[in-house]
Amino acid sequence: MSEFIDELKTLCRQGGIEAGQDVLERMEEYYECMKETNRLYNLTAITEPKEAALKHFFDSIVPEGEIPGKSRVVDVGSGAGFPVVPLKILRGDISAFAVESSKKKCDFIVQGAQAARIDVTVMNVRAEELATGKPRESYDVCVSRAVAQLRVLMELCAPLLKDGGRFLAYKGDYEKELNEAAGAMKALNLKLDKVIDMPGGELAHHVLVFHKTGMIAQKYPRRYAQIVKSPL
Ligand SMILES: C[S@@+](CC[C@H](N)C(=O)[O-])C[C@H]1O[C@@H](n2cnc3c(N)ncnc32)[C@H](O)[C@@H]1O
C-alpha cells in the first residue's frame, strides 16, 4: 500500500469516517495528478504524501456528516479543488460545483476530476458575480476553505445558498473572526449551529457550521472592493 493511502486510511479510521478502497484510490489518483501539475506551475506547497493526506484530503472530508444526502454543494475559492473534490470522491451522492477565479486552477480541477473519475462542475467565475445571476440562492450547502476572513466570506457565500441551506467555513483559529462577523450574520441571516474540531488534535482546524434562516436582500453581495473596504 502507498504511504498516501496508508496515512489517509489511518486518519479516516481514527476520525470515524468510512472510506473504502475505491474512495482511497480515487483520492490518490487526484493527489498524483496534483503533484504532476505542480511541477508545471504552483498549485500547492503541500505535496509530501503524509502531509497531503492530512492537510488536503482528510481535512476536507472531516465535516461530511453535515452534508445532507444528494445536496448541491458549491465550493467558493476551490483553488486546487479543496474541499469540494475530496468531498465528492467520498460522497458520490452529492452534486459538486467548484467556483474559482483562476483559470489555471479551474483547468487543473477539470483534469484532476477526470483522473479521479468524478463529476465536478467547474466555474471560472468570481463568487460575488455568480451570486448576481441564476445560481443565486440555489445551493443546499456552501463550503469554503482559506479564502477570506469570515465576515467577507459570508457575503460571498450566503447569497448562493437556499433558504435553510448550510454554510461550512473551514477555519484555523476562529474566535476573533467569529466575533467580528456578528453584523454579517445578522445582515445575511446566518445562524451558527456548531463548531467541529479536527479530530486527533494535530492541527488546530475547525469547521464552523451555519444555516441560513431566510432570503437575503438583493443588494448583497456588493462588489468585492466594497465588501473588503466596508465589511458588514
Ligand atoms: C488560498 S486559496 C485556497 C484554495 C482552497 N480552498 C484550499 O483550501 O486549498 C484561495 C483561492 O480562492 C480563490 N478566490 C479568492 N477570492 C475569490 C472569489 N471572490 N471568487 C472565486 N474565487 C476566489 C483564489 O483564486 C484562490 O485560488
The ligand as an SDF file (V2000), in Angstrom:
LIG
                    3D

 27 29  0  0  0  0  0  0  0  0999 V2000
   -5.6100   30.2920   -0.5840 C   0  0  0  0  0  0  0  0  0  0  0  0
   -6.5140   29.6200   -1.9010 S   0  0  0  0  0  0  0  0  0  0  0  0
   -7.3730   28.2900   -1.0990 C   0  0  0  0  0  0  0  0  0  0  0  0
   -7.7790   27.2280   -2.0640 C   0  0  0  0  0  0  0  0  0  0  0  0
   -8.5200   26.0300   -1.4660 C   0  0  0  0  0  0  0  0  0  0  0  0
   -9.8300   26.4060   -0.9830 N   0  0  0  0  0  0  0  0  0  0  0  0
   -7.7360   25.3600   -0.3790 C   0  0  0  0  0  0  0  0  0  0  0  0
   -8.1250   25.4110    0.7810 O   0  0  0  0  0  0  0  0  0  0  0  0
   -6.6870   24.7530   -0.6900 O   0  0  0  0  0  0  0  0  0  0  0  0
   -7.8370   30.7740   -2.2180 C   0  0  0  0  0  0  0  0  0  0  0  0
   -8.4610   30.6230   -3.6050 C   0  0  0  0  0  0  0  0  0  0  0  0
   -9.6530   31.3660   -3.6590 O   0  0  0  0  0  0  0  0  0  0  0  0
   -9.7520   31.9800   -4.9350 C   0  0  0  0  0  0  0  0  0  0  0  0
  -10.6480   33.1300   -4.7550 N   0  0  0  0  0  0  0  0  0  0  0  0
  -10.4370   34.2090   -3.9340 C   0  0  0  0  0  0  0  0  0  0  0  0
  -11.4990   35.0400   -3.9620 N   0  0  0  0  0  0  0  0  0  0  0  0
  -12.4060   34.5010   -4.8310 C   0  0  0  0  0  0  0  0  0  0  0  0
  -13.7010   34.9110   -5.2860 C   0  0  0  0  0  0  0  0  0  0  0  0
  -14.2790   36.0310   -4.8550 N   0  0  0  0  0  0  0  0  0  0  0  0
  -14.3570   34.1060   -6.1470 N   0  0  0  0  0  0  0  0  0  0  0  0
  -13.7670   32.9540   -6.6010 C   0  0  0  0  0  0  0  0  0  0  0  0
  -12.5370   32.5180   -6.2100 N   0  0  0  0  0  0  0  0  0  0  0  0
  -11.8630   33.2910   -5.3280 C   0  0  0  0  0  0  0  0  0  0  0  0
   -8.3160   32.3130   -5.3090 C   0  0  0  0  0  0  0  0  0  0  0  0
   -8.1280   32.4050   -6.7020 O   0  0  0  0  0  0  0  0  0  0  0  0
   -7.5610   31.1150   -4.7100 C   0  0  0  0  0  0  0  0  0  0  0  0
   -7.3790   30.0770   -5.6420 O   0  0  0  0  0  0  0  0  0  0  0  0
  1  2  1  0
  2  3  1  0
  2 10  1  0
  3  4  1  0
  4  5  1  0
  5  6  1  0
  5  7  1  0
  7  8  2  0
  7  9  1  0
 10 11  1  0
 11 12  1  0
 11 26  1  0
 12 13  1  0
 13 14  1  0
 13 24  1  0
 14 15  1  0
 14 23  1  0
 15 16  2  0
 16 17  1  0
 17 18  1  0
 17 23  2  0
 18 19  1  0
 18 20  2  0
 20 21  1  0
 21 22  2  0
 22 23  1  0
 24 25  1  0
 24 26  1  0
 26 27  1  0
M  CHG  2   2   1   9  -1
M  END
$$$$
